[in-house]
Structure formats: structure tokens, C-alpha cells
Amino acid sequence: MKQQGVHPEDAEGTSDAASRPDAAGPAEQDEDLVEVTHIDEVEGDEPLLPARVHRPSDLMRLLIGVLAVVVLLGIAAFAHGTTSGLEQDINKGTGQAPDLLIKIAGLASSIAILLVPVAFAIERLIKRDGLRIADGVLAAVLAHGVTLATDLWVAKAAPNSIQEALTQPSPGDIHALTDPVHGYLAPVIAYMTAVGMSRRPRWRAVLWIVLMLDAFSMLVTGYTTPFSIILTVLIGWTIAYGTLYAVGSPNVRPTGRTLMAGLRHVGFRPVSAAREEVSETPETGDRGRRYFVTLEDGPPLDVTVVDREQQAQGFFYRAWRNLTLRGFATRSSLQSLRQALEQEALLAYAAIAAGANAPKLIATSELGPDAVMLVYEHTGGRTLDSLADEEITDELLHDTWQQVRALQSRRIAHRRLVGDAILVDRSGTVILTDMRVGEIAAGDLLLRMDTSQLLVTLGLRVGAERAVASAVEVLGPDAVADCLPMLQPIALSRSTRATLRRLARERAQRERDAVLEASRQAKQARHAAAGHESGPPLDKAEKKAVRAETRAEKRAIDDALDEAREEDLLTQIRHEVLLIRPQAPVEPARLERVRPRTLISFIAGAIGAYFLLTQLTHIEFGPLIANAEWGWVAAAVLFSAVSYVAAAMSLLGFVPERVPFPRTVAAQVAGSFVKIVAPAAVGGVALNTRFLQRAGVRPGLAVASVGASQLFGLGCHILMLLSFGYLTGTEKTPSLSPSRTVIAGLLTVAVLVLVVTSVPFLRKFVVTRVRSLFAGVVPRMLDVLQRPQKLVTGIGGMLLLTACFVMCLDASIRAFGDETTSISLASVAVVFLAGNALGSAAPTPGGVGAVEATLTVGLIAVGLPKEVAAPAVLLYRLLTLWLPVLPGWLAFTHLTRKGAL
């Protein structure tokens, strides 16, 4: 392969590897490279590295800076008293400084603030790093423009509180104000940040000393405020990282030539290096590039090179894992190269000391400030993923668990026991690699996570039975049983979770195909029988035979589904372990610090609560409650109670089997308690499905019945929303033209349908879901259609349920309003249907926040005064959500004790 030249940063970096950072100049480095060029041979290295890269860490710092600026301005705007007191305290403290000290600090900072950037630029030019200087100048220009725009905004359009926090009367001219943002300080901060000052501790210390002196002198002399200085620093810092992410940072990734020179500086005599081609993923991309290096004398080497760009890969994924998972389940996502090198070296030495087979680390070195290398003795072999199934013998499994036991005997956690981290050499010996993400002095939970991860890794290759048997043979049944609480997807590696999801999709597809095939064969048999019996109308006996054939068809579908149903790998492993230790704990351990749904629920609930509080602050509830019509309140209570009977009717209308009606009503009351702890669209479905199964309905049919009820309810909901919207739009006009809202809704639906059908991914997703729907729900609806009484019950229950809620909301409005503030029943129905749809889609339990906000805004939009809309919505939600919680809990407890839930 054609050899590459050395990047200027690489030349500097290799020089740093030989001694210390910034210890040697580029000329010395270049001479060294010229001497060895005739024997260096690099195979498999990148043919051409990009000149610039966009680092996710720069984007993260940009977002943090923007958020900090917003928070600062928010504090200045809404905490005026606090900011004024802070400024007075600072001015009082700084006013006691000696005048001589103030003059010296001001003079020194004024000179240094100009000399430090110039000196740093000269130092970078000597190092042949002109690209960084260009980045710094661009960032400084942009920062200056932002400061001018901020000054103009504060002077012309900002609230008075922000203006007072950022400015004060100028000491030289009492009629003039100081600058909100310092036009020379922000560009200097942006320049020094963009040129990479943070990676050079000496320059960073000098800069911060100069900045503090300058800020101190300006505060004492009264030319600025504390908030102005903080805003200046934030703007300069934010603009610098925004510039770096937009234009990209200079690529400092070392090439293969730099690696060869670095090896010579640590005493090796390399002849050639071959790059190992390994697919980089967000989970494994930071493990470094690997090279196979041959020497002039001695055995070959395995070298791993890690640079800042590879460390940045998967940054957002690791940050999200650190946010959502508990501390013991994650590792630090922000590590310096020095920390990464020290951690991997420590783990390598600790693993060998524990008696485990691991690559022997023989040398480490920095390749400049932006890369490090780790040199291992060569271990030839293949990964577990690359072995054929017949090559994975029981002896190999036993040896793998022996290595893990050796690590765990010294409290060492590997943290990534996947297929490509398990190496098998030519003699069949198992070697554990990729120890970089491991931990020493690990707790029991991490060691149990290692065991569960390896169980799944081996189970994917040899099955649950062999994986568990080999683990029990080496670790013992108790140690394997203790890992069951960790046997959950979130505790596994990202690649393992992806494999399990793929297998789950394939398993679900096989189940759907089996059901569709059984349904097709049953229909063919029935049609063939019907063809032989064509003739006069059927009598009662023949009709009975037809119904028997229909039941037989359903049994055939259920049997096919039962035969095709497969357990997932995690369930199989649990069953195998429970056969050995029936008393083993199976309840999953709580690994998540915060769940995404909980986070979204909290944010949505906070927004809804804020909206309601802002509406309620302008309402006087005392006179409002005193003048309330309690007769309408009683009517609202009645309508709320009748809604549970209607809900029971709407469910039983799609269940051909006989289910007790009173107990079904009790189950709907119990759903009021479940809605508080789960989203509305999820809790009710799960509870009704469980109730039908306990009532004797087969699991597949129970799911299909609830699905049919939900599907039919969705259709009715859409039709009623369009119908009442049409009526609302024609109320104030003599023509029968529909409202603009209805037309806009229809056009929106049409556009969504076109988008879904035109995008292959979305089209495949919808088709897959529709096929599963027709495989279960639609046949169930066909069964219901053959029973008109059941169909009338289901449809009537849905209409009655909607009517009860609409009348409850209308009665709540009339309880607080009068004839002058009343609105039509059609308008109330439209508002309810829209609010109910949003509440079902909202991730908050019971739609809390989303429903209240939607109903209140909707009622105000159709002409109801805010003073009536807000309390009416609160009364409606009190009767339909909060007051039924206690009866719901009692019903839930009663049904659970009776075995009905």
C-alpha cells in the first residue's frame, strides 16, 4: 500500500512520545522519520485521513454553553432581588482593595490580555500549527459579532431586569451605561479556547490568571457587573466550541508511519505493520485501532492506538447510559487519554496476576498529546464469533468460564464479555481481550453482570442448556443462580441487545406466518365443505354445524400459535437455572436510575402543572364556589359513575365468551387506580387483558378482544370527532360547509398517509403491524359480527361512554357558568374528544397535565371564559380521575384477592 506522509500534529506527537509533551521540535521528529522511511511498510492503514473532524464533545459543550447563557439570563430576569444583593455584596467586598493593587492589576491585565494570545500564536506557528490559529481567529471574529449583537439587544429590547443585571452607570459618564458584554474579552476567550489552550496546562493557567486580574480590576473600578463577566466568559466559550464543531477540528489521528516511529522511540525495531480491519460501532469504536507489527528480531507485536477522535465515538450513547443507569452499571464516559492508558495497563497487569489468560502488556507510550499506544505480545487466534458451531466444544466452554472465575476471584470485572472479546488461539486456549472497560475491586453486582453477559453470549452460540451447564460446572449453582436478577436486556452489551431484538423479530414473524397458514388452511377446508353442501337454505342443524366449524377453525389457529410460540433466550436461561436452583431469585434488579418514560412524564406533567397554575392564579375560587350550581355538580357525579357501566358494555361487546357483567364493571373501576400509575392507553389495555384471561378467555383471544375493542373505539372516536367538528363549524353559518379545522385535519391525515406510503421503512413498519392486526383482531371482530346482540352491546357501550364523559364535562361547565357563558354541546364534544385523544397519547399516567391543558385551551378557544373553563376542567378531572382512585384501589384489591386480576 502506498505510504503516507506525516501530519504536522503527528510529527509533534511522536516527538512527545519519545520524551514528554512539547519537549522536542518538529525538525527533530522529521529527521527521525526520514531515517526510517526506507524500511517502514504499513498495510491496511487509512489511505487518506480527513483534514478535519466534527467532534461530538464540541457539540455537547456548545449546547451546555447555550443552556448556561439561557439560565443566566433567566436568573437575571426573574431573580432581580437576588442579583441586586449579589452585586452589592461584591462591590462592598472589592471596594476595600488598596488603590495600588487595583492600579497594578489593571495595568498588568490590560497588557497581558493582548500579549498572551500573540505569544500563543507564535508558539503554535513555530510548531507548524497554523490551522489552529486560523480557527482561533475565526472564533474571535464570531465572538466579537455576537457581543455587538448582545449589546444592541440589551440596550434596545431586553427587559429592564436583565439590563440592570448586566449594566450599571459608567464611572466616567453617569448618564452612560457600561457594556453588557466586553467586546475585547469574549474574543480573547474564544480565540484561546479554539486554538486548544485546554490541552496545554501552562498556557491555560496563564490565561485564567490574566482573566481574573482583568475581571477584578473592572469590578473594583465599576466598569462591569458580575453577571456581565459571567456572560462574557460563557459567550466566548460557547462561540469557540460552536466554531470548532461547525468547521471541524484539525485531524490529529496518528498514521501508521507515526506508529512505527513511536515504536522505535520505546526500543523496538519494527519492519512492517498491518492494520486489523474491525467494524467500529458506538459501543466499541473507542477501543482503538489495532496493528500487527513485525520486528527485525523477536516475535511480532499487537499494538493498539487510541486517539481523541476514537474516544469521541459513542459519546452520546455513553452519556445517556450514565444518565439513565445507576453508577455501578456504567463507566465514566469522560476519560482523558492518560486515564484510558493507565486503566487499560492496570487491568492487563491485574488480569495476568489473577491467573487469567490475557494479552501481556509490554510497553505503553504517548504519541503526542492526542494519542497513546499500548504494545502487547502477539496472541494469534480467532474470536468466538468467528468459530463454527461445531468448533465450540464443552472443553472450550469450560476454559472460558475458568478465565472468568480467575478474574472474579480477584474482584475484577471484565464488563464486556461478548464474542469478539473472547479469543481462541491455535492450541485451543481461551484468552480474554478488551480489558480496557473493566474494573478492579468490583462489587458483587458487576461480577454478576459479567456472569449474566457471558451466559447470554454463549447461549446465543450453543443454546441455553449448554451455556448454563458449563457455568454451573465451573462457578457452581449458587453463583449462577445469583446472576438471574441481572439477566435483563439493559444489563447486557449494546451488540447483545441488538442481536436479541433481531431474534425476537424473527420469532414474531414465524409466529405470524404460522397463524396465517393455519387460518388459510382452515378457510380452504371450510370452503371446500361448503362447495359440496351448496343448495337450499341451511336449517338449524346445519347452522349449528357451521358454527362448530368456525370454532374448530379458531382452535386450529390457537393451536398453531401455541406450537409456533418460542421462548426467548433469557427466559430459556432462567428456566435452566431454576431447574437446578428452584429457589433462585428471579425478580430483575433495579439498574435504571431514571427511565425515559419517567423523565418524559415528569417534563410533561411539569409543563401541564405550570400551565394550570398560571391559569388559576387569576381566578378567585371563593366567590366562584359559593355561586356554583350544586345540582349540576351532582349530575356530573352521576354521569361519571355511569361511565364505568358503559366501559364494561364496550368491552363485553367484543367478547363472545360469557363473562360476569358485575365483575366486569368492578374491573373498569379498578382501572381508575391503574391509570394513576401507568399511561392511560397502556394501563387499561393491560388490566382488561388480564381480567379476561382470569375470566377463562384464552390468552390469544383475550388480547384479540381487547384489541378489537380498541380498534373499533378508535374508529368511532375519529368519526365522532369529524362529525361534531363539522357541526361546530356550521353552527354560526347558514351554509353546510365544513369548518376549516375539519378540512385541515383531513388534509393532515392525507399528507401523513402519503408520507408513510412513500418511505420504505415506514411502509414496511405499517404493513407488518397491519398483518399482525389481521392475524388476531380482525378474525375476532368477524366472530362478533355473527352475534348482533354482542355487536349492539359493544357499539352502544362506546357511544354511551363518550356521551357520559361529554355530559359530565358539560355539567361541570354549567355548574360554574350561566346562560351568558354557555356553549353548545357539539363544541363540548369536540373539545372532549380532542383532549381524550391527546391524553391517550401522552406518556404521563392518566394523561395528567396534557388533558387538563388541552381541555382548558379548547374550551377557551370555543368561546368559554377562562374564569369558567379552568374550574370546570378541574371539577371534571376530579370526578373522572382523582376521586375514583380510592374505589379503584378497593376494587383492584378485591379482584386480586378473588383471583380475577
N, C-alpha and C positions, 0 to 999 in steps of 0.2 A: 504494500500500500504506500502511496506517496507520502513522504514525511511532511510534517507541518512545521512552520516557523514558530517561534516562541513569542507569546503575547507579552507586552511590556510588564503587565502585572505578574505574569508567570515568572519572568526573569527575576523580578524583585522578590517574589515569593520563594523561589528556590534558594536565593541567597539567604533569606531569613531562615530557611530550614537548616542551613549549614551552621548558623550560629545563633543569632537572636533577631527579633524583628527590627528592621531598619538598621541592621549592623553593616551591611555591605551595599555598595552601589551597583547599578545595572551593568557598568562596564566590566566589573569583575565577574559578574554572572555570565555575561555574553561570552567572555573568553573561555570560561569553563565549558560552555555548551559547544563552542567551535571545536574544542579539542576532541570531543567525543562524538561529533556528528558522523564520522565515517563508520562507526560501529553500531550506532543506535538503529534499531529496527522495531517499529511499533505496528502491530497488527490489530485491527478491529477498533482502533480509536476513532473518534468522531472525525469525519472528513473535513468539516468546516463548522466551527463553533459560531453561533450568532454573536454579533458585536455587542448587543445589549439584551438584557433580560428584564422582565417585569416581575418583581418580587411581591408575593402576597403580603409579606411583612410590611412593605412600604404602604400598600393599600390599607392594611389594618391600622397603621399609625396615622394615616390620613384621616380615616373615619374616627379614630379616637380624638384627634385634634379638632375636627369639626364638632364632635359631640361636646368636647370641653369648652369650645367657644360658645356654643349654644347654652350650655349650663351656666357659664359665667355671665352671659347677657341676661339669662333668666333670673339669676340671683340679683343682678343689678337692678332689674326691672321690678321684681316683686318683693325684695327684701331691702327696701330703701333705708329703713331704720338701722338695720344691721350694718349695711355698708357705710353709712354715715358715722356710726360709732367706731367702726374699724379704722376708718380714715383718721378720725380724731385721735384715737389711741396711738396710731403710728406717727402722726405728726407731732404729738406730745413727746413720744419717746425719741424721735430723731432730732427734735428741736434742742435737745440737751447736748448734742455733739459739739465739740470745740470747733471754732471757726477755722483754725489752721488745718485741722484734719479734713474739714469739708473742702477747703480750697485745694489741698494736696490730692484728695480722692478725685475731685472734679477734673483737675488738670491731667492727672495720670490716666484716668479713664478716657478722656477726650482724645489723648494721643494714642493710647493703646487700641482703642476701638477701631482706628484706621490702620495702625501698623500690623496688628495681628493677622487680619485677612491677607494683607500683602505678603507678609512673611510666609504664611502658609502656602500661598500661591507659588512663591518662588521655590519653596521646598518641594512641592508637587511637580513643578516643571523640571527641576533637577532629576526627579525620579521618573521623568518621561510619562507623566500622568496628566497630559493636557486635557483629556476628555472630562475628567472630574472638575477641572477648573471651569470648563465651558458649562457644565451642569450647574455649578455654583453661581456663575454669573446669571444664567437664565432664571434660576430660582430667586436671586436677589432682585432682578428686574420685576418679576411677577409679584414678589412680596411688596415692593415699593408701590406697584399699581394697586394692590389690594389695600394697602394702608391709606392711599389717597381716596379710594372709594369709601373706605370705612369712615375716614374723617368727614367726607362730604355727607354721608348718611347720618352720622351723629349730629352734625350741625343743622341739617335741614329736615330730617324726617324721624329721627329716633325719639322715643318717649323721653319726657323730662327726667325721669328717674335714671335712665341709662346715661343721659347727658351729664347729670350731676355726679354719677359714679365715675365717669371716665375723664371729666374735665374739672377745672377749677379756675378762678380768676388768676390771670398771669401776674407774677410779681412785678414785671416791668410795665404793664399796662393793665390797670384794674378793670378797664372796660372790655378787654380781650380775654379769651379763654385759652387755656393750654391745649396742646394737641391731644386728641383721644388716643391716637396710636403714633408712636415715634417713627417718623419716616426714615431715619437712618439706622435705628436699632434693629427693626424687623428684617430689613435686607441683609444685615450682617449675620443675624442668626440663621436665616435661610441659606445664605452662602456657605457658612461653616458646616451646617448640617448636611447640605447636598454634596459637599466635597469629601465627606467621610470622616469628619472630625471625631465621631463617636468611637471609631476603631483605633484611635491614637490617644492614649490617656494623657500624655503630657500636654498636647495642644488643647484637649478638652478642659483640663484643669486651668490652663492659662485663660481660655475664653470665659469660663464661668467666673473667674476672679475679676476679669475686666467688666463683665456684665453686672456683677454685684456692686462693684465700685461705682459704675455709671448709674445704676438704679438708686443707690444710696445718695449720691450727690444730687440727683434730680429730685428725690423725695424731700431731702432736707431743704433745698432751695425753693421748693414749692412749684416746680415746673411740671409736676406729674402727680398722678394718684396711684395707689396700689393696684387698683383694677386696670388702669391703663398699662402698667408694666406687665401684668399677667397676660392681658390681651395681646400685647406686642409680642411677647415670647411665644404664645400659642399660635399667632398668625405666622410668624417666621418659621416655626417648627412644622406647622401643617402645610404651608406652601412648599417647603423643601421636599417633604415626602410625597406630596402630590405631584411635584415636578419629576421626581425620580421614578414614580410609578408610570407617569404619562410617557416620558421619553425613554424610560428604561435605564437601568444601571449598567455601567461597563461590565462586560462578562469577564470575571476573574477566574473562571474554571481552568485548572491546570491541564495542559495537554500531556500526551504520552511522553513527549520529549522532556517536559519538566519533571515527570516522574522518574525518568532514567537519571537525570542529573541529581535529583534528590536522593536516590538510592546510592549514588556514588559518594555523596556527602556523608552518609552514615556508614560507609565502609564496605559496600557491596560493589561487585564488578559485573553489572548486567550486560547481557548481549542483545536480548530482544524481549519484547513484552507483547502479549496478545490480550486483547480486551474480551472479557466474557460478556456475551450478549444476554442480558437479563431484562425482562419486561419490567418497567418501572410503574408502580401504582401509588396512589396517595398513601397507602399503608406501608409500602416497602421502598418507596423512592428515596428515602433519606438514609438508606443503608450503605450507600456509596457505590462507586464503580469498582469493579474487580478486574485485576490483571493477573495473568500467568506470566511470570518473569523467569527467563533462563539466565544462568550465570556462566561466566567463563570457567569457573571451577566451583564445584559443590552442587548440591541438589537444587532444584528450582524453587521458586517462592510464589506464594499467593499474597498479593498486595491489594489492599482496599484503600481507595482515595475518597475522602468525604470533603465536600466544599459547601459553601454557604447556599448555593443555588439548590443543591440536593436537600439540604436541611429545610429549605422553604417548601419543598413539595409535601403536600398533605397538611400544610399548616392549619387551614381552616377546619379540616376534619379532626385533627388532634385537639384544636381549641374547643370545638363543640363537644368532644368526648370529655375533656377536662371540665367543661361547664356542667354537663348533664350527669356525669358519673361521679361516684364518691371517690375520695382521694386515693384509697387503696386500690381502686380498679383502674387507675390511669397512671400515666407517667408524665413528667414535665414536658410541655410542648415547646418551651423556650429554653434552649441549651446553646451555650457558646461552643465553638469548635474545640476549645481546650477542654471543656467539660465533657463533650462527647468522646474525645480521645481518651481522657482519663477513665471514664466509665467503662468503655469497651476494654481497655487494658486491664482494669481491675477485675472485670467479670471473667476475662480469659484466664488470668492467673488463678482466680478463685476456683473456677471450674476444674482446672487441672489439679489443683491442690485437693479438691474434694474427691478425686479419683475418677472423674468422668472423662470420657474421650471428647476432647475439644481441640480445635486448631491451636498450635503452640505459637504464641506471640513472641517474636524475637527482636523486634525493633519498632519504634514509633518516631515520628518526626513531623514538624510543621512544614508545609510547603507554602510559606509566607503567611500573612495574616488571614487569608481567606480559604485555606485548605489544609488538611492534615492527611497523613498516610499511616497505615498500620501494616507491618510486614509479618506474615505468618509462614511457618513451614508448609510446604505444599502437601495437601491431602487429596490425592486423586480419588475419584469415585463418582457415584451418581446419587441424585436426590431421591427421596422416597416417591415423589410424584412421577419420576421418570421410570421407575421399576415396573415391570409387568406384574400382573396379579399373581401369577404362579411363582414369581421370584420372592414374594413376601411370605416367608416361611414362619413357622412358630418360633424357631430359633432367632430369627430376626426381630420378631415382636418382643421376645423375652429380652434380648440385648438392648432394645430401645428403652424398655421400662427400667432396665438396670441402670442406664445412664441417668434417667430421671431420678431414680431413687438415690443415686450418688449425689446429685445436686441437692435434693431435698434433705439429705442427711446433714448438710452444712447450711441449711436455710437459704438456699439460692433458688430464686425463681427465674425461669427462662423467659416467660411472658410471650413467647411466640413459637410454640411447638406445632408448626404446620409442616406440610410435606416438603417444602423446599428448604427447610431448616434442619432436616434430618438427612445426613449424608451417609452413604454406604460405600466403603472403599472396596478395592478388588478382593480383599480377603474376607469380606462379609462383615467387617467390624462397623458398628454404628458410631458416627461422630456427630455431635450436636454443634451446629454452627449458629451464626447470627445471635450471639450472646449480648449484643450491644444494648438491647432494650430491657435486659434483665435487671434484677435487683438482688443485692446481698442483704442478709439479716431480714429476710422477707417474713411477713406474718403468715398465719395459717390460711387466711383467705386466698392470698396469692398462690400459695402452694396447691391449694385445692383447685384453683382456677387452671393451673398448669395441668393437673390430672384430668380435669374435665375436657380441656382443649385437646390433649393427646388422645383421650378416648374417642372423641369425635373424629379427629384426624385419621386414626387407624380404622375406626368404624366405617368411614367413607370408602376405604380400600378393601377391608376384609370382612366387614359386617359387624354388627353389634356383639354377637356371641363370642367370636374370636377375640375381639378387642377387649371385652370385659374379662374373659377368661385369662388372657395374658397379663392384664393388670392385676387381677386377684392373685395370680401365681407369684408375682414379684412384690407388690406393695401390701398384699393382704386384704381380706374382705372389708375390714373396718375402714382402712384408708380410702378404699374405692367407694364405699357407701357414704363416707363423709363428703364426697365431692358432688353428690346429687343436687344440693341446693345451688351449686354453681353451674349446673347443666342447663343453661338458658342462653338464647342467642346473643344477648347483649354482652355476655361474658366471653364470647368467642371472638376470634380474629375477624377482620373485615372480609378476607377472602373466604373463610369458612362460612360466614353468614351468607355470602353471595352464592356459594355452592348449595347450601341448604335451601335457599329461596328458589334456585333453579330446579332442584329436585322436587320441591313442593309444587311448582307449576307443572312439571311433567306428570306428577302423581295425580293432580287435579284433572289434567287433560285426559289421562287414562280413565279416570272415573266417569267423566262426562261422555267419553266415547262408548264406554260400556253401557251406560244408561240409554244413550241414543240408539245403540244397536239393539238392546233388548226391547225398547219401545217400537223400533221399526219391525222387528220380527213378530212381535205380538200383534201389531196392526195388520201385517200381511196375513197372519193366520186368521184373524177375525174377518178380514175382507174376503179371504178365500171361503170361509164358512158361510158368510153372508151371500156370496155368489151362488152357492149351492142351494140356499134356502129362499131365494127370491120368489115372490108370489104374492098372495093376498096379505092384508094387514095382519100384524102379529097379535096373537091372543095373550092372555095374562101369563100363561106358562112360558111362552116364547120370550116375552119381555123379561120374565124372571131369568131365563137362560142368558139373555143378552147382558143383563146386569151382572150375572155371575162371571161371564166372560170379561167384562170390564174390570171386575175385582181381581180376576186372575191376571189380567194384564198389569194391573198396579202391583200385584205381588211379584210378578216376574221382574218388573223394574226395580222394586226394592231388593229382591234377591240379587240381581245383577250389581246393584250399588254396593250391597254388603260384600259380595265376592270381590269387587274391584277395589274396595277401600283398603288402603295400605297405611300402616303406621309410619310416622316419620322417624328418622334415625334417633333423635333424642328420646322419644318415647320407647323405642326398642331398647336403648341402653338402660333406661330406668327399669324396664321390666326385667332385664337380665340381672341387674344388680339386686332388685327386690327378690328375685328367686333365691339369691344367696343370703341376703340380709333383709327379711321382710319388714323389720322394724326400722329400716333406714329412713332418715328424714328426706322428704321429697318436696317440701314447701320451698319454692325458689327464694334465695336470699335477696334482700333489697340492695341492689347495686346502684340504682339510679339516685342521684342527688335531687334531680328535678326532671319530670317527664315533659316532653314537648307539649303534650296536650294540657298539662297543668299550667305551664308557662303561658300558653295561648289563652287558656281560661282566665288566668289571673289578669292578663292585659285587657282582654275583652270585658271582664267584669269591672275593672277599674275605670275603663272608658265609659261604660254604662252608668256606673255609680256617679262619676263626675258629671255626666250629662244630667242625671236626675237631680243631683244636689244643686246644680246651677238653676234648674227649673224650679225647685222647691223653695229656694231662698227668697223668691219674690212672691210667695203665696202665704197668706195669713190663714192658717188652718183653724184657728179658734172660731171665728165667725162662720167659716165655711161648714164646719162640722155641726155647729149649732143650728144652721139653716138647712141641713141635709134632710132629704125626704127618706125617712126610715122604712117606709113601705116599699120603695124601690130597692133599698138595700136588702130587705127580706126576699124580694123577688129575685135579686141577683144570687142570693144564697141558694134558693130553690133551683134555679137554672144550673148552678154549679153542681148540685147534688145529682140532678137528673142526668148530667153528662156521663156519669160512671155507668149508669144503666145503658145509655146509648153506646158507650165504648164496648161493653160486653156484647151487645147485639151485633155491632160491626165486626167483632172477632168471630163469634159463633156462626155468623152467616157464611163463613168460608171454611167451616169445619164440618164435614159430613158426619163424622162420628158423634156420638151422644156425649155431651159434656154438661155437668150440672150448671144451670144458669146462676143460682145464688153464689156459688163458689167462684164463677167467672167474674161476677160483679165485685166480689171481695178481692180478686186478683187485680182488677183495674184500680181499686182503691189502694192496694199495696203499691201499684205503680207510681202513686204520688210520692211515696217515700223514696223509691228508686230514682226518680227524676232529679232529686236533690244531689245525689252522689254520682250521676252519670249524665252525659248529654241526652237531651230529650229523645232524639231519634235512635239512640243506642239502647238506653235503659229499658224502654217499653218493649222493644223487639225481643231483647234477651229474656225479659220476665215472661212475656206471653209464650215464647217458645218453650221455656222451662215448664210453665204451667200446663201446656198441652201435653208435653211428654209425660209429666206426672199423672195426667188425667187418663193415660192409656193410649194416646196417639203415638204412632211410631215416629222416631226422631226425624226421618226424612219427610214424612207427611206433616209433622208439626212445623218444620221450617218452611215447607211449601205453603201451608195455610197462612202463616203469619206473613210470608212474602206476598201471597195473593191479596191479602187484606191491605198491605201497604201499597202494592201496585195499584189496586183499584181505588184506594183512598187518594193516591197521588193524582190519578186521572180525574176524579171528582173534584179535587181541590183546584186543579187548573181550570176545569170547565166553569166552576162556580166563580173563580176569580175573574175570568174573562166575562162571564155573564153579568156579574154585579158591576164590574168596571164599565161595561157597555151601558148599563142602566144609569150609573153615576154620571157618565159623560153626556147622557141625553136628558138629564133632569132639568137643566137650565136652558135647553134649546128645544124649539118645537120640532126640529128635524130628527130623524132617526139615525143620523151619522154617528159612528162610534167616537169615543174620546181619543185624544191624541195619545194618552197613556196606553190604551189597548193597542193602537196601531204601532207605537214604539215597542211594546212588548212582543208583538208578533214579528216585527222586523228583527228584533234582537234574537228571538228564537230561530228565525230563518238563517241569520248570519252564523249563529253557533252551529247549526246543522251543517251548513256548507263548510265551515272550518273543520269540523270533525270528519266529514266525509273526504276532505281533500288532503288531510295529513295522514300518512300511512300508519304512524304509531297510534294516533288517536282512533283511527278507524278499526285497527286490529283490536285495541282495547275494548271498544264498544261492542264489536262483533262477538268477542269472547264472552263478555258479560251477558249479552243477549242470548247467546246459545245456552249458557248455564241457566238463564231465566226460563227459557222454553223447555229445558230438560226437567224442571221441577215445578215451577209456579204455574205455568200455563196448563199442564195436564190437571193440576189441582182445580183450577178455575173451570175447566171443562166438566169436571165431576160436579162442581157446584151448580153449573148451568142445567144439569139434568134434574136438579131439585129446586123448582121455582120458589118453594116456601123459604128455603135457605137463602136464596138469592135476594128475595124481598127483605128478609131479615137483615142481611148484610148491608144492602143499599139503604134501607130505612134507617139502620143504626148510624151509618155515616152521615146521612142528611140530618138526622136528629142531633148527632154530636156537634156538627157545625152550627146548627140552629141554637143549641143550648149555649154555646160559647158566645155567639153573636148576641143573643138576648141577654146574657149575663153582662157583656160589655155595655150594651145599650142601657140596661137597667142601672149600671154603675154611673153612666153619664147622666141619666135622668135624676139620679139621687143627688147630684151636686149642681145640676143646671136648672134652667127654667124654659119656658116656651120660646124666649128670645134667643136662647143659645142652643136649641136642639138642632140635630142634623138628621138626615134621612137614614132609614135602616139599611139601605143599599150602601151608603157611604161607610157606615159602621162595619158592614160585612166585608167590604174591600179592605179596610184598614186591618181588621182581624185576620183575614186570610193572608195578607202580606206579612203581618207580624208573626203569624204562626209558621209560615214558610221559613222566615229568617231564624226563628227560634229553633226549628228542627235542624237547620244547617249550622247553627252556632255551636262551637265546641264547649261552651260553658254548660254546667249542669242546669237543666230546666230552661236553657236559653236565657239565664239571668243576665241582665244588662242589655242584651241585644233586643229582646222582646219589649222591654219597657221603653227603650229609646225609640224603637220603630213605631210602637203604638202611639206614643206621645206625639212624635213628629207627624205621623199620619193623621191623627185627629186634628192637630193644629192646621195641617195643610188643607183639610176639607172644610175648614171654617169654624172649628170649635175653639173658644178662647182658651188660652194657656192656663188660666186660673181654674178652669173646669177639667181640661184634658188631663193634667198631671194627677190630681187626686182620684179621678175616675180610673185611670190606669192602675194606680196603686191599689185601689179597692178591688179591681178585677184580678190583679195578680195575687192579692192577699187571699181571695176566695178560691182561686184555681190552683195556686202553687203552695203558699205557705201554710194556711190553716189546715189543709188536708194532710200535712206531713205527719202529725201525731196519729190520726186514724189510719193513715197508710202504714206507719210503723207497727201499730197494733195488728192490722190485717196481715202484714208481712210476717210478723212473728207467729200469728195463729196458723196461717197456711203452712209455714215452715214446720211448725210442731206437728201438724196433721200430715206432713209428707206431701203436701200439694205444691210445694216450691222447693 
